[in-house]
Amino acid sequence: MNTIKINGLAGGYPETIDGTSEWYYSQKGSNDFLDLYEAEELIKDGHPFYGMNCHLIHFPDGEVFSPFELRENFYVDAPVWDDGKFYFLCVDFSEKTIQIHCYYPEDKKLELIDKLPLDCVKDCYNLKLHVSPPMLSRDANECVFQIVWPNNISFSIGSTEGLMFRDSDDLYFSEWHDDPHYHEYVIVRDFHTGKIKDKFLGTICRMPNGVFWRF
């Protein structure tokens, strides 16, 4: 068995990144794994949060890149990949800010793209970055989809709709039904208005080479 020892993850596990077959990521904190909303609730309840970090692993050599340092009250979410760069959603609960960072792997350069006040959102539930291009949103909160960055836009969606990805001014949502049997639709909505532009039965996913497979 050909084995490569991966150093620098301290027990983390690699996960795939949508849109690339060359990179993996591993989230690791001092606590057990917490998602962003759980970390926020922990702090609101008066408990310590020792931070959540994220590492990048390059395939096939297994080299580990660590753009951030683990620190208290700082959450680094899983990256999104767009046009050869990584984008990270970070929340600094001490500073009470939402931060968007871009990481250039070839140069090992980390750049702060934008910083928002944490109170610009009700809470961090379902707060996620999507591509392409990068967009920060909150998904399916009381049937309202909220784009937080780079624009501030809200519109109504169905109770079982969830965003899959953005393709320029098209937002691709998945909608599930179980009456009388389980099935899914893809709903294409306009980025600016939320109006439905297309709807079809099945699903669609973005492959590492940028091609979309429709099922």
MARMAR-359006 format. One record per residue (C-alpha): x, y, z; residue number from 1; residue in one letter. Coordinates in steps of 0.2 Angstrom, whole numbers, plus 5000, padded with zeros to 4 digits. Layout:
N
- c1	c2	c3	sefi	guba
- X	Y	Z	NUM	A
...
# end
This chain:
215
- c1	c2	c3	sefi	guba
- 5000	5000	5000	1	M
- 5007	5017	4995	2	N
- 5004	5029	5009	3	T
- 5008	5047	5012	4	I
- 5009	5054	5029	5	K
- 4999	5070	5031	6	I
- 5006	5082	5044	7	N
- 4999	5098	5051	8	G
- 4981	5092	5053	9	L
- 4981	5086	5071	10	A
- 4968	5073	5069	11	G
- 4957	5082	5056	12	G
- 4949	5073	5041	13	Y
- 4949	5079	5023	14	P
- 4933	5083	5014	15	E
- 4931	5088	4995	16	T
- 4928	5105	4989	17	I
- 4915	5108	4976	18	D
- 4923	5113	4959	19	G
- 4940	5106	4961	20	T
- 4948	5089	4961	21	S
- 4965	5096	4966	22	E
- 4961	5102	4984	23	W
- 4953	5096	5000	24	Y
- 4949	5105	5016	25	Y
- 4949	5100	5035	26	S
- 4940	5110	5049	27	Q
- 4948	5108	5066	28	K
- 4945	5117	5082	29	G
- 4950	5114	5101	30	S
- 4932	5109	5104	31	N
- 4923	5095	5096	32	D
- 4917	5100	5079	33	F
- 4904	5114	5079	34	L
- 4895	5122	5065	35	D
- 4895	5141	5064	36	L
- 4877	5143	5072	37	Y
- 4882	5131	5086	38	E
- 4897	5141	5090	39	A
- 4887	5157	5090	40	E
- 4874	5149	5102	41	E
- 4888	5143	5113	42	L
- 4895	5161	5115	43	I
- 4877	5168	5118	44	K
- 4875	5155	5132	45	D
- 4890	5162	5141	46	G
- 4901	5147	5137	47	H
- 4919	5148	5130	48	P
- 4922	5145	5112	49	F
- 4941	5141	5108	50	Y
- 4939	5143	5089	51	G
- 4937	5134	5073	52	M
- 4951	5133	5060	53	N
- 4952	5127	5042	54	C
- 4967	5119	5033	55	H
- 4969	5115	5014	56	L
- 4977	5099	5008	57	I
- 4984	5099	4990	58	H
- 4982	5083	4979	59	F
- 4992	5073	4975	60	P
- 5007	5078	4986	61	D
- 4997	5080	5002	62	G
- 5005	5097	5006	63	E
- 4995	5106	5020	64	V
- 4991	5125	5019	65	F
- 4985	5134	5034	66	S
- 4980	5152	5029	67	P
- 4973	5155	5047	68	F
- 4978	5152	5065	69	E
- 4967	5145	5078	70	L
- 4961	5158	5090	71	R
- 4947	5160	5103	72	E
- 4930	5166	5097	73	N
- 4936	5166	5079	74	F
- 4927	5154	5067	75	Y
- 4933	5149	5049	76	V
- 4920	5140	5039	77	D
- 4923	5128	5025	78	A
- 4931	5136	5009	79	P
- 4923	5139	4992	80	V
- 4933	5138	4976	81	W
- 4931	5150	4962	82	D
- 4943	5154	4947	83	D
- 4958	5147	4955	84	G
- 4956	5155	4972	85	K
- 4948	5150	4989	86	F
- 4935	5161	4998	87	Y
- 4932	5159	5016	88	F
- 4918	5165	5027	89	L
- 4925	5170	5045	90	C
- 4916	5177	5060	91	V
- 4925	5186	5074	92	D
- 4914	5185	5088	93	F
- 4925	5196	5099	94	S
- 4925	5209	5086	95	E
- 4907	5206	5081	96	K
- 4911	5205	5063	97	T
- 4908	5194	5048	98	I
- 4923	5193	5036	99	Q
- 4926	5188	5018	100	I
- 4944	5182	5015	101	H
- 4952	5177	4998	102	C
- 4967	5165	4998	103	Y
- 4978	5163	4983	104	Y
- 4986	5146	4985	105	P
- 5000	5149	4972	106	E
- 5007	5164	4982	107	D
- 5001	5158	4999	108	K
- 4993	5175	5000	109	K
- 4978	5179	5011	110	L
- 4968	5195	5008	111	E
- 4953	5202	5017	112	L
- 4940	5206	5004	113	I
- 4926	5214	5015	114	D
- 4921	5215	5033	115	K
- 4902	5217	5039	116	L
- 4895	5220	5056	117	P
- 4888	5204	5064	118	L
- 4872	5212	5068	119	D
- 4868	5214	5049	120	C
- 4860	5197	5050	121	V
- 4848	5190	5063	122	K
- 4859	5176	5067	123	D
- 4872	5164	5059	124	C
- 4860	5150	5055	125	Y
- 4862	5144	5037	126	N
- 4875	5158	5034	127	L
- 4885	5152	5019	128	K
- 4897	5157	5005	129	L
- 4892	5152	4987	130	H
- 4899	5154	4970	131	V
- 4901	5159	4956	132	S
- 4905	5173	4958	133	P
- 4906	5173	4977	134	P
- 4890	5178	4987	135	M
- 4886	5177	5005	136	L
- 4868	5172	5009	137	S
- 4856	5165	5023	138	R
- 4846	5150	5016	139	D
- 4828	5146	5019	140	A
- 4825	5156	5035	141	N
- 4806	5156	5037	142	E
- 4804	5155	5018	143	C
- 4815	5170	5015	144	V
- 4831	5169	5006	145	F
- 4843	5183	5010	146	Q
- 4858	5189	5000	147	I
- 4870	5197	5013	148	V
- 4885	5201	5002	149	W
- 4890	5209	4990	150	P
- 4872	5215	4988	151	N
- 4858	5216	5001	152	N
- 4843	5207	4993	153	I
- 4829	5197	5000	154	S
- 4815	5187	4992	155	F
- 4803	5173	4996	156	S
- 4806	5155	4992	157	I
- 4797	5138	4995	158	G
- 4798	5130	5012	159	S
- 4809	5115	5005	160	T
- 4820	5126	4993	161	E
- 4839	5127	4996	162	G
- 4852	5135	4986	163	L
- 4864	5124	4977	164	M
- 4875	5137	4968	165	F
- 4876	5153	4959	166	R
- 4880	5155	4940	167	D
- 4882	5173	4936	168	S
- 4864	5181	4938	169	D
- 4856	5164	4940	170	D
- 4853	5156	4957	171	L
- 4850	5137	4956	172	Y
- 4839	5130	4970	173	F
- 4834	5112	4974	174	S
- 4816	5109	4979	175	E
- 4810	5093	4986	176	W
- 4793	5085	4988	177	H
- 4787	5068	4995	178	D
- 4769	5068	4989	179	D
- 4766	5053	4985	180	P
- 4784	5049	4982	181	H
- 4801	5058	4985	182	Y
- 4806	5069	4970	183	H
- 4816	5085	4967	184	E
- 4815	5100	4956	185	Y
- 4829	5112	4951	186	V
- 4822	5130	4951	187	I
- 4832	5144	4943	188	V
- 4829	5161	4950	189	R
- 4835	5178	4945	190	D
- 4849	5185	4957	191	F
- 4842	5202	4958	192	H
- 4823	5199	4960	193	T
- 4821	5181	4965	194	G
- 4809	5178	4950	195	K
- 4808	5160	4943	196	I
- 4817	5159	4926	197	K
- 4816	5140	4924	198	D
- 4810	5125	4933	199	K
- 4813	5106	4929	200	F
- 4812	5089	4937	201	L
- 4829	5081	4943	202	G
- 4845	5089	4950	203	T
- 4861	5097	4943	204	I
- 4879	5098	4950	205	C
- 4895	5106	4946	206	R
- 4909	5095	4941	207	M
- 4928	5099	4945	208	P
- 4931	5104	4927	209	N
- 4917	5117	4928	210	G
- 4904	5107	4918	211	V
- 4887	5105	4925	212	F
- 4879	5087	4925	213	W
- 4860	5087	4924	214	R
- 4851	5071	4931	215	F
# end
